[in-house]
């Protein structure tokens, strides 16, 4: 295991309409981490979802 100082980022946009709260999210994880060969280990993801409140 390689120890490194890494940083995670998360940006989320939400809105509410009649109890449903859809959201769009961008996640960027492990910024600054590299493996033994020097390749980046950054993991990026787009997330879509919704929650319902009543």
PDB file of N, CA, C and O in Angstrom:
ATOM      1  N   UNK A   1       0.845  -1.187   0.000  1.00  0.00           N
ATOM      2  CA  UNK A   1       0.000   0.000   0.000  1.00  0.00           C
ATOM      3  C   UNK A   1       0.882   1.238   0.000  1.00  0.00           C
ATOM      4  O   UNK A   1       1.853   1.322   0.752  1.00  0.00           O
ATOM      5  N   UNK A   2       0.544   2.178  -0.831  1.00  0.00           N
ATOM      6  CA  UNK A   2       1.290   3.425  -0.933  1.00  0.00           C
ATOM      7  C   UNK A   2       0.559   4.491  -0.132  1.00  0.00           C
ATOM      8  O   UNK A   2      -0.630   4.733  -0.334  1.00  0.00           O
ATOM      9  N   UNK A   3       1.281   5.119   0.773  1.00  0.00           N
ATOM     10  CA  UNK A   3       0.668   6.183   1.556  1.00  0.00           C
ATOM     11  C   UNK A   3       0.885   7.508   0.843  1.00  0.00           C
ATOM     12  O   UNK A   3       1.993   7.812   0.401  1.00  0.00           O
ATOM     13  N   UNK A   4      -0.150   8.273   0.737  1.00  0.00           N
ATOM     14  CA  UNK A   4      -0.072   9.570   0.077  1.00  0.00           C
ATOM     15  C   UNK A   4      -1.128  10.481   0.673  1.00  0.00           C
ATOM     16  O   UNK A   4      -2.139  10.028   1.209  1.00  0.00           O
ATOM     17  N   UNK A   5      -0.874  11.750   0.570  1.00  0.00           N
ATOM     18  CA  UNK A   5      -1.882  12.714   0.976  1.00  0.00           C
ATOM     19  C   UNK A   5      -2.808  12.908  -0.210  1.00  0.00           C
ATOM     20  O   UNK A   5      -2.393  13.399  -1.260  1.00  0.00           O
ATOM     21  N   UNK A   6      -4.044  12.526  -0.043  1.00  0.00           N
ATOM     22  CA  UNK A   6      -5.005  12.632  -1.134  1.00  0.00           C
ATOM     23  C   UNK A   6      -6.152  13.541  -0.732  1.00  0.00           C
ATOM     24  O   UNK A   6      -6.340  13.855   0.443  1.00  0.00           O
ATOM     25  N   UNK A   7      -6.913  13.953  -1.731  1.00  0.00           N
ATOM     26  CA  UNK A   7      -8.054  14.822  -1.483  1.00  0.00           C
ATOM     27  C   UNK A   7      -9.229  14.338  -2.318  1.00  0.00           C
ATOM     28  O   UNK A   7      -9.063  13.983  -3.484  1.00  0.00           O
ATOM     29  N   UNK A   8     -10.409  14.324  -1.727  1.00  0.00           N
ATOM     30  CA  UNK A   8     -11.639  13.969  -2.423  1.00  0.00           C
ATOM     31  C   UNK A   8     -12.468  15.231  -2.622  1.00  0.00           C
ATOM     32  O   UNK A   8     -12.473  16.121  -1.771  1.00  0.00           O
ATOM     33  N   UNK A   9     -13.173  15.305  -3.759  1.00  0.00           N
ATOM     34  CA  UNK A   9     -14.032  16.445  -4.063  1.00  0.00           C
ATOM     35  C   UNK A   9     -15.418  15.926  -4.402  1.00  0.00           C
ATOM     36  O   UNK A   9     -15.564  14.854  -4.989  1.00  0.00           O
ATOM     37  N   UNK A  10     -16.427  16.689  -4.032  1.00  0.00           N
ATOM     38  CA  UNK A  10     -17.803  16.327  -4.354  1.00  0.00           C
ATOM     39  C   UNK A  10     -18.595  17.599  -4.610  1.00  0.00           C
ATOM     40  O   UNK A  10     -18.585  18.519  -3.792  1.00  0.00           O
ATOM     41  N   UNK A  11     -19.280  17.649  -5.745  1.00  0.00           N
ATOM     42  CA  UNK A  11     -20.142  18.780  -6.093  1.00  0.00           C
ATOM     43  C   UNK A  11     -21.530  18.214  -6.347  1.00  0.00           C
ATOM     44  O   UNK A  11     -21.687  17.292  -7.147  1.00  0.00           O
ATOM     45  N   UNK A  12     -22.533  18.756  -5.676  1.00  0.00           N
ATOM     46  CA  UNK A  12     -23.900  18.243  -5.821  1.00  0.00           C
ATOM     47  C   UNK A  12     -24.860  19.389  -6.090  1.00  0.00           C
ATOM     48  O   UNK A  12     -24.787  20.437  -5.449  1.00  0.00           O
ATOM     49  N   UNK A  13     -25.763  19.180  -7.045  1.00  0.00           N
ATOM     50  CA  UNK A  13     -26.841  20.126  -7.328  1.00  0.00           C
ATOM     51  C   UNK A  13     -28.159  19.425  -7.035  1.00  0.00           C
ATOM     52  O   UNK A  13     -28.416  18.343  -7.561  1.00  0.00           O
ATOM     53  N   UNK A  14     -28.996  20.033  -6.197  1.00  0.00           N
ATOM     54  CA  UNK A  14     -30.295  19.440  -5.859  1.00  0.00           C
ATOM     55  C   UNK A  14     -31.399  20.471  -6.042  1.00  0.00           C
ATOM     56  O   UNK A  14     -31.151  21.676  -6.006  1.00  0.00           O
ATOM     57  N   UNK A  15     -32.600  19.992  -6.236  1.00  0.00           N
ATOM     58  CA  UNK A  15     -33.762  20.862  -6.282  1.00  0.00           C
ATOM     59  C   UNK A  15     -34.965  20.051  -5.825  1.00  0.00           C
ATOM     60  O   UNK A  15     -34.960  18.823  -5.906  1.00  0.00           O
ATOM     61  N   UNK A  16     -35.995  20.737  -5.345  1.00  0.00           N
ATOM     62  CA  UNK A  16     -37.167  20.049  -4.802  1.00  0.00           C
ATOM     63  C   UNK A  16     -38.398  20.392  -5.629  1.00  0.00           C
ATOM     64  O   UNK A  16     -38.628  21.550  -5.977  1.00  0.00           O
ATOM     65  N   UNK A  17     -39.176  19.378  -5.932  1.00  0.00           N
ATOM     66  CA  UNK A  17     -40.426  19.587  -6.655  1.00  0.00           C
ATOM     67  C   UNK A  17     -41.443  18.577  -6.143  1.00  0.00           C
ATOM     68  O   UNK A  17     -41.325  17.383  -6.417  1.00  0.00           O
ATOM     69  N   UNK A  18     -42.423  19.042  -5.415  1.00  0.00           N
ATOM     70  CA  UNK A  18     -43.528  18.228  -4.896  1.00  0.00           C
ATOM     71  C   UNK A  18     -43.025  16.994  -4.141  1.00  0.00           C
ATOM     72  O   UNK A  18     -43.500  15.884  -4.380  1.00  0.00           O
ATOM     73  N   UNK A  19     -42.074  17.184  -3.242  1.00  0.00           N
ATOM     74  CA  UNK A  19     -41.594  16.103  -2.394  1.00  0.00           C
ATOM     75  C   UNK A  19     -40.474  15.264  -2.977  1.00  0.00           C
ATOM     76  O   UNK A  19     -39.838  14.498  -2.253  1.00  0.00           O
ATOM     77  N   UNK A  20     -40.218  15.392  -4.277  1.00  0.00           N
ATOM     78  CA  UNK A  20     -39.138  14.634  -4.916  1.00  0.00           C
ATOM     79  C   UNK A  20     -37.921  15.542  -5.039  1.00  0.00           C
ATOM     80  O   UNK A  20     -38.023  16.672  -5.515  1.00  0.00           O
ATOM     81  N   UNK A  21     -36.782  15.041  -4.611  1.00  0.00           N
ATOM     82  CA  UNK A  21     -35.560  15.834  -4.691  1.00  0.00           C
ATOM     83  C   UNK A  21     -34.537  15.101  -5.570  1.00  0.00           C
ATOM     84  O   UNK A  21     -33.753  14.292  -5.075  1.00  0.00           O
ATOM     85  N   UNK A  22     -34.553  15.392  -6.877  1.00  0.00           N
ATOM     86  CA  UNK A  22     -33.543  14.793  -7.741  1.00  0.00           C
ATOM     87  C   UNK A  22     -32.199  15.486  -7.523  1.00  0.00           C
ATOM     88  O   UNK A  22     -32.148  16.629  -7.070  1.00  0.00           O
ATOM     89  N   UNK A  23     -31.128  14.794  -7.843  1.00  0.00           N
ATOM     90  CA  UNK A  23     -29.814  15.412  -7.730  1.00  0.00           C
ATOM     91  C   UNK A  23     -28.863  14.875  -8.785  1.00  0.00           C
ATOM     92  O   UNK A  23     -29.014  13.765  -9.295  1.00  0.00           O
ATOM     93  N   UNK A  24     -27.892  15.696  -9.088  1.00  0.00           N
ATOM     94  CA  UNK A  24     -26.812  15.368 -10.002  1.00  0.00           C
ATOM     95  C   UNK A  24     -25.526  15.633  -9.238  1.00  0.00           C
ATOM     96  O   UNK A  24     -25.385  16.683  -8.610  1.00  0.00           O
ATOM     97  N   UNK A  25     -24.601  14.712  -9.283  1.00  0.00           N
ATOM     98  CA  UNK A  25     -23.400  14.832  -8.455  1.00  0.00           C
ATOM     99  C   UNK A  25     -22.167  14.433  -9.254  1.00  0.00           C
ATOM    100  O   UNK A  25     -22.205  13.487 -10.041  1.00  0.00           O
ATOM    101  N   UNK A  26     -21.081  15.154  -9.048  1.00  0.00           N
ATOM    102  CA  UNK A  26     -19.781  14.787  -9.616  1.00  0.00           C
ATOM    103  C   UNK A  26     -18.835  14.503  -8.464  1.00  0.00           C
ATOM    104  O   UNK A  26     -18.693  15.330  -7.563  1.00  0.00           O
ATOM    105  N   UNK A  27     -18.190  13.351  -8.478  1.00  0.00           N
ATOM    106  CA  UNK A  27     -17.233  12.974  -7.436  1.00  0.00           C
ATOM    107  C   UNK A  27     -15.865  12.754  -8.054  1.00  0.00           C
ATOM    108  O   UNK A  27     -15.734  12.123  -9.103  1.00  0.00           O
ATOM    109  N   UNK A  28     -14.867  13.274  -7.398  1.00  0.00           N
ATOM    110  CA  UNK A  28     -13.477  13.057  -7.788  1.00  0.00           C
ATOM    111  C   UNK A  28     -12.735  12.612  -6.538  1.00  0.00           C
ATOM    112  O   UNK A  28     -12.619  13.373  -5.577  1.00  0.00           O
ATOM    113  N   UNK A  29     -12.229  11.378  -6.548  1.00  0.00           N
ATOM    114  CA  UNK A  29     -11.623  10.802  -5.355  1.00  0.00           C
ATOM    115  C   UNK A  29     -10.158  10.458  -5.593  1.00  0.00           C
ATOM    116  O   UNK A  29      -9.751  10.143  -6.711  1.00  0.00           O
ATOM    117  N   UNK A  30      -9.379  10.527  -4.522  1.00  0.00           N
ATOM    118  CA  UNK A  30      -7.961  10.133  -4.499  1.00  0.00           C
ATOM    119  C   UNK A  30      -7.080  11.033  -5.355  1.00  0.00           C
ATOM    120  O   UNK A  30      -6.105  10.566  -5.943  1.00  0.00           O
ATOM    121  N   UNK A  31      -7.409  12.308  -5.430  1.00  0.00           N
ATOM    122  CA  UNK A  31      -6.526  13.232  -6.145  1.00  0.00           C
ATOM    123  C   UNK A  31      -5.179  13.285  -5.448  1.00  0.00           C
ATOM    124  O   UNK A  31      -5.110  13.517  -4.241  1.00  0.00           O
ATOM    125  N   UNK A  32      -4.116  13.074  -6.194  1.00  0.00           N
ATOM    126  CA  UNK A  32      -2.771  13.095  -5.632  1.00  0.00           C
ATOM    127  C   UNK A  32      -2.195  11.721  -5.387  1.00  0.00           C
ATOM    128  O   UNK A  32      -1.009  11.610  -5.076  1.00  0.00           O
ATOM    129  N   UNK A  33      -2.991  10.660  -5.516  1.00  0.00           N
ATOM    130  CA  UNK A  33      -2.492   9.298  -5.277  1.00  0.00           C
ATOM    131  C   UNK A  33      -1.939   8.702  -6.566  1.00  0.00           C
ATOM    132  O   UNK A  33      -2.498   8.896  -7.646  1.00  0.00           O
ATOM    133  N   UNK A  34      -0.845   7.982  -6.438  1.00  0.00           N
ATOM    134  CA  UNK A  34      -0.230   7.296  -7.576  1.00  0.00           C
ATOM    135  C   UNK A  34       0.144   5.884  -7.159  1.00  0.00           C
ATOM    136  O   UNK A  34       0.400   5.625  -5.983  1.00  0.00           O
ATOM    137  N   UNK A  35       0.176   4.964  -8.132  1.00  0.00           N
ATOM    138  CA  UNK A  35       0.618   3.608  -7.824  1.00  0.00           C
ATOM    139  C   UNK A  35       2.141   3.522  -7.955  1.00  0.00           C
ATOM    140  O   UNK A  35       2.800   4.535  -8.193  1.00  0.00           O
ATOM    141  N   UNK A  36       2.693   2.341  -7.802  1.00  0.00           N
ATOM    142  CA  UNK A  36       4.149   2.158  -7.809  1.00  0.00           C
ATOM    143  C   UNK A  36       4.780   2.560  -9.140  1.00  0.00           C
ATOM    144  O   UNK A  36       5.949   2.946  -9.170  1.00  0.00           O
ATOM    145  N   UNK A  37       4.032   2.479 -10.239  1.00  0.00           N
ATOM    146  CA  UNK A  37       4.554   2.863 -11.551  1.00  0.00           C
ATOM    147  C   UNK A  37       4.404   4.358 -11.828  1.00  0.00           C
ATOM    148  O   UNK A  37       4.844   4.843 -12.871  1.00  0.00           O
ATOM    149  N   UNK A  38       3.793   5.081 -10.912  1.00  0.00           N
ATOM    150  CA  UNK A  38       3.608   6.519 -11.077  1.00  0.00           C
ATOM    151  C   UNK A  38       2.322   6.898 -11.788  1.00  0.00           C
ATOM    152  O   UNK A  38       2.108   8.070 -12.098  1.00  0.00           O
ATOM    153  N   UNK A  39       1.453   5.912 -12.051  1.00  0.00           N
ATOM    154  CA  UNK A  39       0.177   6.195 -12.699  1.00  0.00           C
ATOM    155  C   UNK A  39      -0.817   6.749 -11.683  1.00  0.00           C
ATOM    156  O   UNK A  39      -0.817   6.361 -10.515  1.00  0.00           O
ATOM    157  N   UNK A  40      -1.650   7.652 -12.146  1.00  0.00           N
ATOM    158  CA  UNK A  40      -2.646   8.273 -11.273  1.00  0.00           C
ATOM    159  C   UNK A  40      -3.712   7.268 -10.849  1.00  0.00           C
ATOM    160  O   UNK A  40      -4.115   6.415 -11.639  1.00  0.00           O
ATOM    161  N   UNK A  41      -4.165   7.370  -9.614  1.00  0.00           N
ATOM    162  CA  UNK A  41      -5.233   6.519  -9.091  1.00  0.00           C
ATOM    163  C   UNK A  41      -6.540   7.290  -8.910  1.00  0.00           C
ATOM    164  O   UNK A  41      -7.437   6.834  -8.201  1.00  0.00           O
ATOM    165  N   UNK A  42      -6.650   8.450  -9.547  1.00  0.00           N
ATOM    166  CA  UNK A  42      -7.845   9.284  -9.415  1.00  0.00           C
ATOM    167  C   UNK A  42      -9.058   8.543  -9.965  1.00  0.00           C
ATOM    168  O   UNK A  42      -8.981   7.903 -11.014  1.00  0.00           O
ATOM    169  N   UNK A  43     -10.168   8.632  -9.258  1.00  0.00           N
ATOM    170  CA  UNK A  43     -11.418   7.989  -9.641  1.00  0.00           C
ATOM    171  C   UNK A  43     -12.487   9.071  -9.755  1.00  0.00           C
ATOM    172  O   UNK A  43     -12.815   9.720  -8.761  1.00  0.00           O
ATOM    173  N   UNK A  44     -13.039   9.277 -10.960  1.00  0.00           N
ATOM    174  CA  UNK A  44     -14.092  10.266 -11.176  1.00  0.00           C
ATOM    175  C   UNK A  44     -15.404   9.556 -11.470  1.00  0.00           C
ATOM    176  O   UNK A  44     -15.419   8.510 -12.118  1.00  0.00           O
ATOM    177  N   UNK A  45     -16.514  10.130 -10.989  1.00  0.00           N
ATOM    178  CA  UNK A  45     -17.823   9.520 -11.223  1.00  0.00           C
ATOM    179  C   UNK A  45     -18.904  10.591 -11.294  1.00  0.00           C
ATOM    180  O   UNK A  45     -18.864  11.577 -10.558  1.00  0.00           O
ATOM    181  N   UNK A  46     -19.877  10.386 -12.194  1.00  0.00           N
ATOM    182  CA  UNK A  46     -21.094  11.182 -12.235  1.00  0.00           C
ATOM    183  C   UNK A  46     -22.194  10.346 -11.595  1.00  0.00           C
ATOM    184  O   UNK A  46     -22.337   9.163 -11.904  1.00  0.00           O
ATOM    185  N   UNK A  47     -22.968  10.955 -10.710  1.00  0.00           N
ATOM    186  CA  UNK A  47     -24.028  10.240 -10.000  1.00  0.00           C
ATOM    187  C   UNK A  47     -25.347  10.974 -10.227  1.00  0.00           C
ATOM    188  O   UNK A  47     -25.424  12.191 -10.060  1.00  0.00           O
ATOM    189  N   UNK A  48     -26.383  10.227 -10.607  1.00  0.00           N
ATOM    190  CA  UNK A  48     -27.730  10.771 -10.743  1.00  0.00           C
ATOM    191  C   UNK A  48     -28.630  10.012  -9.777  1.00  0.00           C
ATOM    192  O   UNK A  48     -28.517   8.792  -9.651  1.00  0.00           O
ATOM    193  N   UNK A  49     -29.509  10.715  -9.105  1.00  0.00           N
ATOM    194  CA  UNK A  49     -30.389  10.024  -8.170  1.00  0.00           C
ATOM    195  C   UNK A  49     -31.532  10.925  -7.742  1.00  0.00           C
ATOM    196  O   UNK A  49     -31.672  12.048  -8.226  1.00  0.00           O
ATOM    197  N   UNK A  50     -32.337  10.422  -6.839  1.00  0.00           N
ATOM    198  CA  UNK A  50     -33.458  11.197  -6.312  1.00  0.00           C
ATOM    199  C   UNK A  50     -33.847  10.650  -4.947  1.00  0.00           C
ATOM    200  O   UNK A  50     -33.673   9.467  -4.657  1.00  0.00           O
ATOM    201  N   UNK A  51     -34.374  11.534  -4.125  1.00  0.00           N
ATOM    202  CA  UNK A  51     -34.937  11.119  -2.843  1.00  0.00           C
ATOM    203  C   UNK A  51     -36.366  11.648  -2.769  1.00  0.00           C
ATOM    204  O   UNK A  51     -36.716  12.627  -3.427  1.00  0.00           O
ATOM    205  N   UNK A  52     -37.173  10.989  -1.965  1.00  0.00           N
ATOM    206  CA  UNK A  52     -38.573  11.373  -1.837  1.00  0.00           C
ATOM    207  C   UNK A  52     -38.885  11.673  -0.382  1.00  0.00           C
ATOM    208  O   UNK A  52     -38.601  10.866   0.503  1.00  0.00           O
ATOM    209  N   UNK A  53     -39.468  12.835  -0.142  1.00  0.00           N
ATOM    210  CA  UNK A  53     -39.854  13.205   1.213  1.00  0.00           C
ATOM    211  C   UNK A  53     -41.367  13.323   1.326  1.00  0.00           C
ATOM    212  O   UNK A  53     -42.025  13.818   0.412  1.00  0.00           O
ATOM    213  N   UNK A  54     -41.912  12.870   2.440  1.00  0.00           N
ATOM    214  CA  UNK A  54     -43.363  12.983   2.640  1.00  0.00           C
ATOM    215  C   UNK A  54     -43.654  13.282   4.088  1.00  0.00           C
ATOM    216  O   UNK A  54     -44.817  13.416   4.468  1.00  0.00           O
TER     217      UNK A  54
END
